Amino acid sequence: MDAAVFGVPNIDLGEEVKAVVQMMPGEGKSRIVQSALR
């Protein structure tokens, strides 16, 4: 798994957190992983 978290502008809060997750082949098939990433 590869992940990045960064701040993006938000009109109300000034900034908010966004994340991008890239699963490797064979990862992410478990329901636990899928529900944790939602």
mmJSON file of the N, C-alpha and C atoms, coordinates in Angstrom:
{"data_MODEL":{"atom_site":{
"group_PDB":["ATOM","ATOM","ATOM","ATOM","ATOM","ATOM","ATOM","ATOM","ATOM","ATOM","ATOM","ATOM","ATOM","ATOM","ATOM","ATOM","ATOM","ATOM","ATOM","ATOM","ATOM","ATOM","ATOM","ATOM","ATOM","ATOM","ATOM","ATOM","ATOM","ATOM","ATOM","ATOM","ATOM","ATOM","ATOM","ATOM","ATOM","ATOM","ATOM","ATOM","ATOM","ATOM","ATOM","ATOM","ATOM","ATOM","ATOM","ATOM","ATOM","ATOM","ATOM","ATOM","ATOM","ATOM","ATOM","ATOM","ATOM","ATOM","ATOM","ATOM","ATOM","ATOM","ATOM","ATOM","ATOM","ATOM","ATOM","ATOM","ATOM","ATOM","ATOM","ATOM","ATOM","ATOM","ATOM","ATOM","ATOM","ATOM","ATOM","ATOM","ATOM","ATOM","ATOM","ATOM","ATOM","ATOM","ATOM","ATOM","ATOM","ATOM","ATOM","ATOM","ATOM","ATOM","ATOM","ATOM","ATOM","ATOM","ATOM","ATOM","ATOM","ATOM","ATOM","ATOM","ATOM","ATOM","ATOM","ATOM","ATOM","ATOM","ATOM","ATOM","ATOM","ATOM"],
"id":[1,2,3,4,5,6,7,8,9,10,11,12,13,14,15,16,17,18,19,20,21,22,23,24,25,26,27,28,29,30,31,32,33,34,35,36,37,38,39,40,41,42,43,44,45,46,47,48,49,50,51,52,53,54,55,56,57,58,59,60,61,62,63,64,65,66,67,68,69,70,71,72,73,74,75,76,77,78,79,80,81,82,83,84,85,86,87,88,89,90,91,92,93,94,95,96,97,98,99,100,101,102,103,104,105,106,107,108,109,110,111,112,113,114],
"type_symbol":["N","C","C","N","C","C","N","C","C","N","C","C","N","C","C","N","C","C","N","C","C","N","C","C","N","C","C","N","C","C","N","C","C","N","C","C","N","C","C","N","C","C","N","C","C","N","C","C","N","C","C","N","C","C","N","C","C","N","C","C","N","C","C","N","C","C","N","C","C","N","C","C","N","C","C","N","C","C","N","C","C","N","C","C","N","C","C","N","C","C","N","C","C","N","C","C","N","C","C","N","C","C","N","C","C","N","C","C","N","C","C","N","C","C"],
"label_atom_id":["N","CA","C","N","CA","C","N","CA","C","N","CA","C","N","CA","C","N","CA","C","N","CA","C","N","CA","C","N","CA","C","N","CA","C","N","CA","C","N","CA","C","N","CA","C","N","CA","C","N","CA","C","N","CA","C","N","CA","C","N","CA","C","N","CA","C","N","CA","C","N","CA","C","N","CA","C","N","CA","C","N","CA","C","N","CA","C","N","CA","C","N","CA","C","N","CA","C","N","CA","C","N","CA","C","N","CA","C","N","CA","C","N","CA","C","N","CA","C","N","CA","C","N","CA","C","N","CA","C","N","CA","C"],
"label_alt_id":[null,null,null,null,null,null,null,null,null,null,null,null,null,null,null,null,null,null,null,null,null,null,null,null,null,null,null,null,null,null,null,null,null,null,null,null,null,null,null,null,null,null,null,null,null,null,null,null,null,null,null,null,null,null,null,null,null,null,null,null,null,null,null,null,null,null,null,null,null,null,null,null,null,null,null,null,null,null,null,null,null,null,null,null,null,null,null,null,null,null,null,null,null,null,null,null,null,null,null,null,null,null,null,null,null,null,null,null,null,null,null,null,null,null],
"label_comp_id":["MET","MET","MET","ASP","ASP","ASP","ALA","ALA","ALA","ALA","ALA","ALA","VAL","VAL","VAL","PHE","PHE","PHE","GLY","GLY","GLY","VAL","VAL","VAL","PRO","PRO","PRO","ASN","ASN","ASN","ILE","ILE","ILE","ASP","ASP","ASP","LEU","LEU","LEU","GLY","GLY","GLY","GLU","GLU","GLU","GLU","GLU","GLU","VAL","VAL","VAL","LYS","LYS","LYS","ALA","ALA","ALA","VAL","VAL","VAL","VAL","VAL","VAL","GLN","GLN","GLN","MET","MET","MET","MET","MET","MET","PRO","PRO","PRO","GLY","GLY","GLY","GLU","GLU","GLU","GLY","GLY","GLY","LYS","LYS","LYS","SER","SER","SER","ARG","ARG","ARG","ILE","ILE","ILE","VAL","VAL","VAL","GLN","GLN","GLN","SER","SER","SER","ALA","ALA","ALA","LEU","LEU","LEU","ARG","ARG","ARG"],
"label_asym_id":["A","A","A","A","A","A","A","A","A","A","A","A","A","A","A","A","A","A","A","A","A","A","A","A","A","A","A","A","A","A","A","A","A","A","A","A","A","A","A","A","A","A","A","A","A","A","A","A","A","A","A","A","A","A","A","A","A","A","A","A","A","A","A","A","A","A","A","A","A","A","A","A","A","A","A","A","A","A","A","A","A","A","A","A","A","A","A","A","A","A","A","A","A","A","A","A","A","A","A","A","A","A","A","A","A","A","A","A","A","A","A","A","A","A"],
"label_entity_id":["1","1","1","1","1","1","1","1","1","1","1","1","1","1","1","1","1","1","1","1","1","1","1","1","1","1","1","1","1","1","1","1","1","1","1","1","1","1","1","1","1","1","1","1","1","1","1","1","1","1","1","1","1","1","1","1","1","1","1","1","1","1","1","1","1","1","1","1","1","1","1","1","1","1","1","1","1","1","1","1","1","1","1","1","1","1","1","1","1","1","1","1","1","1","1","1","1","1","1","1","1","1","1","1","1","1","1","1","1","1","1","1","1","1"],
"label_seq_id":[1,1,1,2,2,2,3,3,3,4,4,4,5,5,5,6,6,6,7,7,7,8,8,8,9,9,9,10,10,10,11,11,11,12,12,12,13,13,13,14,14,14,15,15,15,16,16,16,17,17,17,18,18,18,19,19,19,20,20,20,21,21,21,22,22,22,23,23,23,24,24,24,25,25,25,26,26,26,27,27,27,28,28,28,29,29,29,30,30,30,31,31,31,32,32,32,33,33,33,34,34,34,35,35,35,36,36,36,37,37,37,38,38,38],
"pdbx_PDB_ins_code":[null,null,null,null,null,null,null,null,null,null,null,null,null,null,null,null,null,null,null,null,null,null,null,null,null,null,null,null,null,null,null,null,null,null,null,null,null,null,null,null,null,null,null,null,null,null,null,null,null,null,null,null,null,null,null,null,null,null,null,null,null,null,null,null,null,null,null,null,null,null,null,null,null,null,null,null,null,null,null,null,null,null,null,null,null,null,null,null,null,null,null,null,null,null,null,null,null,null,null,null,null,null,null,null,null,null,null,null,null,null,null,null,null,null],
"Cartn_x":[0.839,0.0,0.894,0.482,1.165,0.118,0.474,-0.505,0.146,-0.672,-0.237,-1.376,-1.047,-2.028,-1.543,-2.463,-2.07,-3.227,-2.925,-3.938,-4.387,-5.684,-6.246,-7.083,-7.191,-7.968,-9.435,-9.995,-11.407,-11.928,-13.014,-13.543,-13.916,-14.565,-15.029,-13.932,-13.083,-12.084,-10.695,-10.475,-9.151,-8.353,-8.38,-7.687,-8.308,-8.328,-8.809,-7.869,-7.956,-7.065,-7.705,-6.91,-7.312,-6.259,-6.681,-5.754,-5.984,-4.906,-4.956,-4.248,-4.91,-4.342,-4.325,-3.17,-3.042,-2.706,-3.575,-3.363,-2.451,-1.624,-0.779,-1.593,-1.173,-1.901,-2.056,-3.281,-3.551,-3.954,-3.713,-4.118,-5.521,-6.162,-7.437,-8.638,-8.426,-9.563,-10.332,-9.708,-10.391,-11.407,-12.517,-13.568,-13.077,-12.184,-11.647,-10.87,-10.002,-9.225,-10.154,-11.107,-12.022,-12.832,-13.326,-14.125,-13.254,-12.003,-11.111,-10.751,-10.759,-10.369,-11.541,-12.724,-13.885,-13.978],
"Cartn_y":[-1.151,0.0,1.227,2.228,3.515,4.561,5.55,6.559,7.926,8.951,10.334,11.103,11.971,12.811,14.243,15.141,16.527,17.455,18.73,19.739,20.408,20.688,21.407,22.569,23.651,24.801,24.451,25.068,24.921,26.291,26.725,28.07,28.252,27.268,27.395,27.135,26.158,25.741,26.318,26.872,27.351,26.27,25.065,23.928,22.64,21.603,20.296,19.215,18.047,16.935,16.06,15.699,14.743,13.65,12.451,11.324,10.565,10.016,9.16,7.861,6.738,5.426,4.591,4.008,3.117,1.728,0.79,-0.58,-1.299,-2.187,-3.023,-4.226,-4.881,-6.065,-7.093,-7.572,-8.562,-7.978,-6.69,-6.035,-5.458,-5.194,-4.497,-5.371,-6.671,-7.551,-7.862,-7.645,-7.953,-6.866,-7.27,-6.313,-5.365,-5.829,-4.979,-3.821,-4.103,-3.049,-2.096,-2.605,-1.756,-0.856,-1.368,-0.538,0.491,0.163,1.111,2.283,2.081,3.137,4.017,3.753,4.584,5.799],
"Cartn_z":[0.0,0.0,0.0,-0.741,-0.765,-0.435,0.381,0.789,0.898,0.659,0.833,1.489,2.437,3.121,3.0,2.666,2.445,2.766,2.95,3.219,1.934,1.853,0.709,1.236,0.463,0.919,1.169,2.205,2.537,2.938,2.332,2.59,4.058,4.666,6.051,7.077,6.828,7.811,7.566,6.392,6.033,5.319,5.886,5.276,5.813,4.991,5.423,4.918,5.519,5.188,4.115,3.122,2.086,2.04,1.635,1.542,0.245,-0.285,-1.468,-1.101,-1.377,-1.06,-2.328,-2.633,-3.787,-3.263,-3.56,-3.122,-4.114,-3.607,-4.442,-4.908,-5.984,-6.446,-5.322,-5.141,-4.107,-2.771,-2.56,-1.323,-1.503,-0.406,-0.449,-0.708,-0.807,-1.058,0.219,1.363,2.613,2.94,3.514,3.894,4.972,5.833,6.897,6.29,5.326,4.667,3.931,3.194,2.434,3.354,4.478,5.38,6.1,6.388,7.056,6.157,4.848,3.919,3.484,3.973,3.603,4.447],
"occupancy":[1.0,1.0,1.0,1.0,1.0,1.0,1.0,1.0,1.0,1.0,1.0,1.0,1.0,1.0,1.0,1.0,1.0,1.0,1.0,1.0,1.0,1.0,1.0,1.0,1.0,1.0,1.0,1.0,1.0,1.0,1.0,1.0,1.0,1.0,1.0,1.0,1.0,1.0,1.0,1.0,1.0,1.0,1.0,1.0,1.0,1.0,1.0,1.0,1.0,1.0,1.0,1.0,1.0,1.0,1.0,1.0,1.0,1.0,1.0,1.0,1.0,1.0,1.0,1.0,1.0,1.0,1.0,1.0,1.0,1.0,1.0,1.0,1.0,1.0,1.0,1.0,1.0,1.0,1.0,1.0,1.0,1.0,1.0,1.0,1.0,1.0,1.0,1.0,1.0,1.0,1.0,1.0,1.0,1.0,1.0,1.0,1.0,1.0,1.0,1.0,1.0,1.0,1.0,1.0,1.0,1.0,1.0,1.0,1.0,1.0,1.0,1.0,1.0,1.0],
"B_iso_or_equiv":[0.0,0.0,0.0,0.0,0.0,0.0,0.0,0.0,0.0,0.0,0.0,0.0,0.0,0.0,0.0,0.0,0.0,0.0,0.0,0.0,0.0,0.0,0.0,0.0,0.0,0.0,0.0,0.0,0.0,0.0,0.0,0.0,0.0,0.0,0.0,0.0,0.0,0.0,0.0,0.0,0.0,0.0,0.0,0.0,0.0,0.0,0.0,0.0,0.0,0.0,0.0,0.0,0.0,0.0,0.0,0.0,0.0,0.0,0.0,0.0,0.0,0.0,0.0,0.0,0.0,0.0,0.0,0.0,0.0,0.0,0.0,0.0,0.0,0.0,0.0,0.0,0.0,0.0,0.0,0.0,0.0,0.0,0.0,0.0,0.0,0.0,0.0,0.0,0.0,0.0,0.0,0.0,0.0,0.0,0.0,0.0,0.0,0.0,0.0,0.0,0.0,0.0,0.0,0.0,0.0,0.0,0.0,0.0,0.0,0.0,0.0,0.0,0.0,0.0],
"pdbx_formal_charge":[null,null,null,null,null,null,null,null,null,null,null,null,null,null,null,null,null,null,null,null,null,null,null,null,null,null,null,null,null,null,null,null,null,null,null,null,null,null,null,null,null,null,null,null,null,null,null,null,null,null,null,null,null,null,null,null,null,null,null,null,null,null,null,null,null,null,null,null,null,null,null,null,null,null,null,null,null,null,null,null,null,null,null,null,null,null,null,null,null,null,null,null,null,null,null,null,null,null,null,null,null,null,null,null,null,null,null,null,null,null,null,null,null,null],
"auth_seq_id":[1,1,1,2,2,2,3,3,3,4,4,4,5,5,5,6,6,6,7,7,7,8,8,8,9,9,9,10,10,10,11,11,11,12,12,12,13,13,13,14,14,14,15,15,15,16,16,16,17,17,17,18,18,18,19,19,19,20,20,20,21,21,21,22,22,22,23,23,23,24,24,24,25,25,25,26,26,26,27,27,27,28,28,28,29,29,29,30,30,30,31,31,31,32,32,32,33,33,33,34,34,34,35,35,35,36,36,36,37,37,37,38,38,38],
"auth_comp_id":["MET","MET","MET","ASP","ASP","ASP","ALA","ALA","ALA","ALA","ALA","ALA","VAL","VAL","VAL","PHE","PHE","PHE","GLY","GLY","GLY","VAL","VAL","VAL","PRO","PRO","PRO","ASN","ASN","ASN","ILE","ILE","ILE","ASP","ASP","ASP","LEU","LEU","LEU","GLY","GLY","GLY","GLU","GLU","GLU","GLU","GLU","GLU","VAL","VAL","VAL","LYS","LYS","LYS","ALA","ALA","ALA","VAL","VAL","VAL","VAL","VAL","VAL","GLN","GLN","GLN","MET","MET","MET","MET","MET","MET","PRO","PRO","PRO","GLY","GLY","GLY","GLU","GLU","GLU","GLY","GLY","GLY","LYS","LYS","LYS","SER","SER","SER","ARG","ARG","ARG","ILE","ILE","ILE","VAL","VAL","VAL","GLN","GLN","GLN","SER","SER","SER","ALA","ALA","ALA","LEU","LEU","LEU","ARG","ARG","ARG"],
"auth_asym_id":["A","A","A","A","A","A","A","A","A","A","A","A","A","A","A","A","A","A","A","A","A","A","A","A","A","A","A","A","A","A","A","A","A","A","A","A","A","A","A","A","A","A","A","A","A","A","A","A","A","A","A","A","A","A","A","A","A","A","A","A","A","A","A","A","A","A","A","A","A","A","A","A","A","A","A","A","A","A","A","A","A","A","A","A","A","A","A","A","A","A","A","A","A","A","A","A","A","A","A","A","A","A","A","A","A","A","A","A","A","A","A","A","A","A"],
"auth_atom_id":["N","CA","C","N","CA","C","N","CA","C","N","CA","C","N","CA","C","N","CA","C","N","CA","C","N","CA","C","N","CA","C","N","CA","C","N","CA","C","N","CA","C","N","CA","C","N","CA","C","N","CA","C","N","CA","C","N","CA","C","N","CA","C","N","CA","C","N","CA","C","N","CA","C","N","CA","C","N","CA","C","N","CA","C","N","CA","C","N","CA","C","N","CA","C","N","CA","C","N","CA","C","N","CA","C","N","CA","C","N","CA","C","N","CA","C","N","CA","C","N","CA","C","N","CA","C","N","CA","C","N","CA","C"],
"pdbx_PDB_model_num":[1,1,1,1,1,1,1,1,1,1,1,1,1,1,1,1,1,1,1,1,1,1,1,1,1,1,1,1,1,1,1,1,1,1,1,1,1,1,1,1,1,1,1,1,1,1,1,1,1,1,1,1,1,1,1,1,1,1,1,1,1,1,1,1,1,1,1,1,1,1,1,1,1,1,1,1,1,1,1,1,1,1,1,1,1,1,1,1,1,1,1,1,1,1,1,1,1,1,1,1,1,1,1,1,1,1,1,1,1,1,1,1,1,1]
}}}
